[in-house]
């Protein structure tokens, strides 16, 4: 695929994936097209050299891997990690409330979204519902409302005269609930559940719980005088997920002598502390089971880890010329000028000089430009899964990402060339 086709593939993936559960479902469909076999954690695994496999946990974290032809103790693991979740709004358990003639949906923040960007957008609901099936078991099903269902109308400037000077400030409890409808004769909660029934086909009395995202119904798009940029929701971090999967599905990777792993975690935006987050046992467990399936003993497993490497891919802060004061003047990263190596002395990123140099060398081998980013010293620096996994497994890692504008906005932007650059260097990493 050429550069614009790669970006269009990314936009299509994001638009089909308005929640982490949808993202993993989209990835499973893609993996199945390349004959990957789904494994269950409760089963006994029989893995073959050259085999293609994947396993998901709670339907929103996924690990896909290709078993190398060479013994694991000789090659170690080549790992690319990213995350499936994005900051936003999640629906509360008692979802609907009636206030002054309107039905509103109660929400709370997930992670650190830019709340003002949710105002005056065409919003809807997506995620999963959990219910009791015909056999009496609890199961779940994806749900997505394609129509514009919700809105957060702004307050007119006539009642908020200082909004342009002070910015839009939304009270998280009182002002975030989204308008759904005019008040109905039905009670608010039964009416909300009836909407879930209509959309899913599952009887209301069976629906017991849900995980529902608020998402923007506007599709992703190219923009700029030469279509050199693109915009969509959830670029942080579905863009990295898409790049990682594309690299894994490259023909040389599928025939590699090395054991290749692509791990995409949920819950990065809220600290990774869960059974399916980067600070849980999901990745260590799966790596150990891969080793055990090949009769790799405990000592050889440790030897394999000692020569493993992980690329932790999460988006990076692109320089925005309207706000020059927000950036270190010596570390401005520019869209369409290549992937960014992220460095922080306090180890908010896992990069150190050797891993940094290794990634730079892979970029050169792939004929891809690269940049380096360091946060302003007087601003707190964010973090990601790299330091967590590197510490947990004891493996060398590097934190990288493509330049992104408006990180954590409901509508983020990036450079069209950079997505192809990232895929190319990831392919080179897996092929080496």
C-alpha positions in Angstrom: 0.0 0.0 0.0 1.1 3.6 -0.6 1.2 6.2 2.1 -2.4 7.5 1.5 -3.7 4.0 1.4 -2.0 3.2 4.7 -3.6 6.2 6.4 -7.0 5.4 4.9 -6.7 1.9 6.3 -5.9 3.4 9.7 -8.9 5.8 9.5 -11.2 2.9 8.5 -9.9 0.8 11.4 -10.5 3.7 13.9 -14.0 4.4 12.6 -14.9 0.7 13.0 -13.4 0.7 16.5 -15.1 3.3 18.8 -14.2 1.4 21.9 -11.4 -0.9 23.1 -13.7 -3.9 22.7 -14.4 -2.9 19.1 -10.7 -2.3 18.4 -9.8 -5.8 19.5 -12.7 -7.3 17.5 -11.4 -5.4 14.4 -7.9 -6.7 15.0 -9.2 -10.3 15.4 -10.9 -10.0 12.0 -7.7 -8.8 10.5 -5.6 -11.6 12.1 -8.1 -14.3 11.0 -7.6 -13.2 7.4 -3.9 -14.2 7.8 -4.7 -17.6 9.4 -3.9 -16.7 13.0 -5.4 -19.2 15.4 -7.3 -18.0 18.4 -6.2 -19.5 21.7 -8.0 -19.6 25.0 -6.2 -19.1 28.3 -8.1 -22.0 29.8 -6.9 -24.5 27.2 -3.7 -26.6 26.9 -1.6 -25.0 24.1 0.2 -26.9 21.4 2.4 -24.4 19.5 4.3 -25.1 16.3 7.4 -23.4 14.8 6.1 -20.9 12.2 2.6 -21.0 13.9 0.5 -17.8 14.1 -1.6 -17.4 17.2 -3.5 -14.8 19.3 -5.2 -14.6 22.7 -7.4 -11.8 24.1 -8.2 -11.1 27.7 -11.6 -9.7 28.5 -12.0 -8.7 24.9 -10.1 -5.4 25.0 -6.5 -6.5 25.4 -4.9 -8.8 22.8 -1.5 -10.5 22.2 -0.7 -11.8 18.7 2.5 -13.8 18.1 4.4 -15.8 15.5 6.5 -18.6 16.7 10.1 -18.4 15.3 11.9 -21.2 13.5 14.9 -20.9 15.8 14.9 -21.9 19.5 13.7 -19.2 21.8 16.8 -19.3 23.9 18.8 -18.2 20.9 16.6 -15.4 19.7 14.6 -14.0 22.6 11.3 -12.2 22.0 10.9 -9.3 19.6 7.9 -7.3 21.1 5.9 -4.3 20.0 3.6 -2.9 22.6 0.8 -0.3 22.4 -2.6 0.3 24.0 -6.2 0.0 22.8 -7.9 2.6 25.1 -8.2 6.4 24.7 -9.2 9.1 27.1 -12.9 10.1 27.0 -16.2 9.7 28.8 -17.8 6.5 30.1 -21.4 5.9 31.0 -22.2 5.5 34.7 -24.2 2.4 36.0 -27.4 4.4 36.7 -27.1 6.0 33.3 -30.1 8.2 32.7 -31.6 11.0 34.8 -34.5 13.4 34.3 -33.8 17.1 34.9 -36.1 20.0 34.0 -37.8 18.3 31.1 -34.7 16.6 29.6 -33.3 13.1 29.8 -29.5 13.2 30.3 -26.9 10.4 30.3 -24.6 10.5 33.3 -20.9 10.1 32.5 -17.5 10.2 34.2 -14.0 10.9 32.8 -11.9 8.0 31.7 -8.3 9.1 31.7 -7.4 12.7 30.9 -9.6 13.9 28.0 -9.7 17.6 26.9 -13.3 18.0 28.0 -14.0 21.2 26.1 -13.5 19.3 22.8 -16.6 17.2 23.6 -18.9 20.2 23.4 -21.1 20.7 20.3 -20.0 17.3 18.7 -22.2 14.7 17.2 -21.8 12.0 19.9 -23.1 8.5 20.3 -22.6 5.3 22.4 -20.4 2.2 21.8 -18.9 -0.6 23.9 -20.3 -3.8 25.3 -23.2 -5.0 27.3 -23.2 -7.9 29.7 -26.2 -10.1 30.0 -27.6 -13.5 31.0 -27.9 -15.8 28.0 -30.3 -18.7 27.4 -28.1 -21.2 29.2 -28.0 -19.0 32.3 -24.4 -17.9 31.8 -23.1 -14.3 31.8 -21.8 -13.2 28.5 -21.2 -10.0 26.6 -21.9 -8.5 23.2 -20.6 -5.5 21.3 -23.0 -2.6 20.8 -22.7 0.5 18.7 -25.2 3.2 17.9 -24.4 4.6 14.5 -26.9 7.5 14.7 -26.1 10.7 16.6 -27.6 10.0 20.0 -26.1 12.5 22.4 -24.9 16.1 22.6 -23.1 18.4 25.1 -24.4 21.9 24.0 -22.2 24.8 24.8 -23.4 27.7 26.9 -24.0 30.7 24.8 -21.3 33.4 25.0 -24.1 35.8 26.3 -24.1 33.8 29.5 -20.4 33.1 29.6 -18.8 36.3 28.5 -15.2 35.4 29.6 -15.1 32.0 27.7 -12.7 33.3 25.1 -10.4 34.7 27.7 -10.6 32.0 30.4 -11.4 28.9 28.3 -14.4 26.6 28.5 -14.6 25.0 32.0 -17.0 22.2 32.6 -18.1 21.0 36.0 -17.4 17.2 36.0 -20.5 16.3 38.0 -23.1 18.9 37.0 -22.3 20.0 33.5 -20.9 16.8 31.8 -24.2 14.8 31.6 -25.2 14.6 27.9 -28.6 15.4 26.5 -30.4 12.3 25.2 -34.0 13.3 24.8 -37.0 15.2 26.2 -38.4 13.6 29.3 -40.4 10.4 28.5 -43.3 8.9 30.4 -41.0 5.9 31.2 -38.6 6.1 34.1 -35.2 7.3 32.9 -33.2 4.0 33.6 -35.8 1.6 32.0 -35.9 3.9 29.0 -32.2 3.8 28.6 -32.1 0.1 28.9 -34.9 -0.2 26.3 -32.6 1.7 23.9 -29.9 -0.9 24.5 -32.5 -3.6 23.8 -33.5 -2.0 20.5 -29.9 -1.7 19.3 -28.7 -5.1 20.5 -31.8 -7.3 20.2 -31.2 -8.6 23.7 -34.2 -8.4 26.0 -34.0 -5.6 28.6 -34.5 -7.9 31.5 -31.4 -9.9 30.6 -29.1 -6.8 30.4 -27.3 -6.6 33.7 -24.3 -4.2 33.1 -22.4 -2.4 30.5 -19.1 -0.7 29.5 -20.1 2.1 27.2 -17.9 4.8 25.6 -19.0 8.1 24.3 -17.7 8.5 20.8 -17.6 11.0 18.0 -19.6 9.9 15.0 -17.6 12.1 12.5 -15.4 9.9 10.3 -11.7 10.3 10.0 -10.4 12.6 7.1 -7.4 13.9 5.3 -6.9 17.6 5.5 -4.4 20.3 4.4 -3.7 21.9 1.1 -2.0 18.7 -0.1 -3.9 16.3 2.1 -0.6 16.0 4.1 -2.4 15.7 7.4 -5.2 13.5 8.8 -7.6 13.8 11.7 -9.7 11.3 13.7 -10.6 10.4 17.2 -8.4 7.9 19.2 -5.2 8.4 17.2 -3.7 8.1 20.7 -3.2 5.2 20.5 -5.0 3.2 17.8 -2.6 4.6 15.3 0.2 2.7 17.0 -1.9 -0.4 17.3 -2.6 -0.3 13.6 1.0 0.2 12.7 2.1 -2.7 15.0 -0.4 -5.2 13.5 0.5 -4.1 9.9 4.2 -4.8 10.7 3.3 -8.2 12.2 1.4 -9.2 9.1 4.2 -8.4 6.7 5.4 -11.5 4.8 9.0 -11.5 6.2 7.6 -11.3 9.7 5.3 -14.2 9.2 8.3 -16.3 8.1 10.7 -15.0 10.7 13.3 -17.1 12.5 12.5 -15.0 15.6 9.5 -15.2 17.9 7.5 -12.0 17.3 4.9 -10.6 19.7 2.4 -7.8 19.3 0.8 -6.8 22.6 -2.0 -4.2 22.8 -3.2 -3.4 26.3 -6.3 -1.8 27.7 -6.3 0.6 30.6 -3.0 2.5 29.8 -4.9 5.8 30.1 -5.9 5.0 33.7 -2.6 3.6 35.0 -2.4 0.0 33.7 -3.3 -1.5 37.1 -5.7 -4.3 36.0 -5.7 -8.0 35.0 -5.5 -6.9 31.4 -3.3 -3.8 31.7 0.4 -3.5 31.2 1.0 -3.8 35.0 -0.9 -7.1 35.2 0.3 -10.6 34.4 -1.1 -10.9 30.9 2.1 -10.4 28.9 4.4 -12.3 31.4 1.9 -15.2 31.5 1.7 -15.5 27.7 5.5 -15.2 27.2 6.0 -18.0 29.8 3.4 -20.2 28.1 5.1 -19.7 24.8 8.3 -20.9 26.4 6.7 -23.8 28.2 5.1 -25.0 25.0 8.6 -25.4 23.6 9.9 -27.1 26.7 12.0 -24.1 27.5 13.1 -24.4 31.1 13.0 -21.7 33.7 16.7 -20.8 33.3 16.4 -20.8 29.5 13.3 -18.6 29.7 15.3 -16.1 31.7 18.1 -16.3 29.2 15.6 -15.6 26.4 14.2 -12.5 28.2 17.7 -11.2 28.7 18.1 -10.9 24.9 14.6 -9.7 24.2 13.6 -6.2 23.1 10.4 -4.2 23.1 9.3 -1.2 21.1 6.7 0.6 23.2 4.7 2.7 20.7 2.6 5.6 21.9 2.0 8.9 20.2 4.3 11.9 20.7 3.7 15.7 21.1 4.1 17.4 17.8 5.2 21.0 17.9 2.3 23.4 17.4 3.6 26.9 16.2 0.7 28.7 17.9 2.0 27.6 21.3 5.8 27.8 21.2 6.0 28.3 25.0 4.8 24.7 25.6 7.9 23.0 24.1 11.6 22.6 24.8 13.0 24.9 22.1 15.8 22.3 21.4 13.3 19.3 21.1 10.6 20.4 18.7 9.3 17.4 16.8 7.5 18.1 13.5 4.8 16.2 11.7 5.8 14.3 8.6 9.4 14.2 9.7 9.4 10.7 11.1 8.9 8.7 14.3 10.0 10.2 17.6 12.2 8.6 20.2 11.0 9.8 23.6 13.6 10.3 26.3 13.1 11.3 30.0 15.8 11.4 32.7 13.3 10.4 35.4 12.4 7.2 33.3 8.9 8.2 32.5 10.0 6.6 29.2 12.0 3.4 29.0 14.5 4.7 26.4 18.2 4.8 27.3 21.2 5.4 25.1 21.6 1.8 23.8 17.9 1.3 23.0 17.7 4.8 21.6 20.6 4.0 19.3 19.2 0.7 18.3 15.9 2.2 17.2 17.7 5.0 15.3 19.7 2.3 13.5 16.6 0.5 12.5 15.2 3.7 11.2 18.3 4.2 9.1 18.1 0.7 7.8 14.5 1.3 6.8 15.4 4.7 5.2 13.1 6.4 7.6 13.8 9.8 9.2 13.6 10.0 13.0 13.4 12.6 15.7 14.0 12.9 19.4 11.7 14.4 22.1 12.4 15.6 25.6 9.6 17.4 27.6 10.0 20.9 29.0 11.9 20.6 32.2 9.4 22.8 34.1 6.4 20.6 33.1 5.5 17.2 34.4 6.1 14.5 31.8 3.5 11.8 30.9 4.4 8.1 30.7 3.2 4.9 29.0 3.6 1.1 29.1 7.3 1.0 28.2 8.8 1.5 31.7 6.2 -0.9 33.2 6.9 -3.7 30.9 10.7 -3.2 30.9 10.8 -3.3 34.7 8.4 -6.3 35.0 10.2 -8.5 32.4 13.7 -7.1 32.8 14.1 -6.5 29.1 15.6 -3.6 27.1 13.0 -1.2 25.6 12.5 2.0 23.8 9.6 4.4 23.9 8.6 5.9 20.5 5.6 7.4 18.8 4.5 9.5 15.8 4.0 13.3 16.2 0.4 14.2 17.2 -1.5 17.4 17.6 -4.2 17.9 20.2 -3.4 14.7 22.2 -6.4 13.6 24.2 -8.8 15.8 22.2 -11.8 14.1 20.8 -10.4 15.1 17.4 -6.6 14.6 17.0 -4.4 15.3 14.0 -1.1 13.9 12.6 1.0 13.8 9.5 0.1 11.4 6.6 3.8 10.5 6.0 4.6 9.5 9.5 2.2 6.5 9.7 3.9 4.8 6.8 7.3 5.7 8.3 6.4 3.9 11.6 5.1 0.8 9.8 8.4 0.6 7.8 10.6 0.8 10.9 8.5 -1.7 12.8 8.7 -4.1 9.8 12.5 -3.7 9.9 12.6 -4.5 13.6 10.6 -7.7 13.2 12.6 -8.8 10.1 16.0 -8.3 11.8 
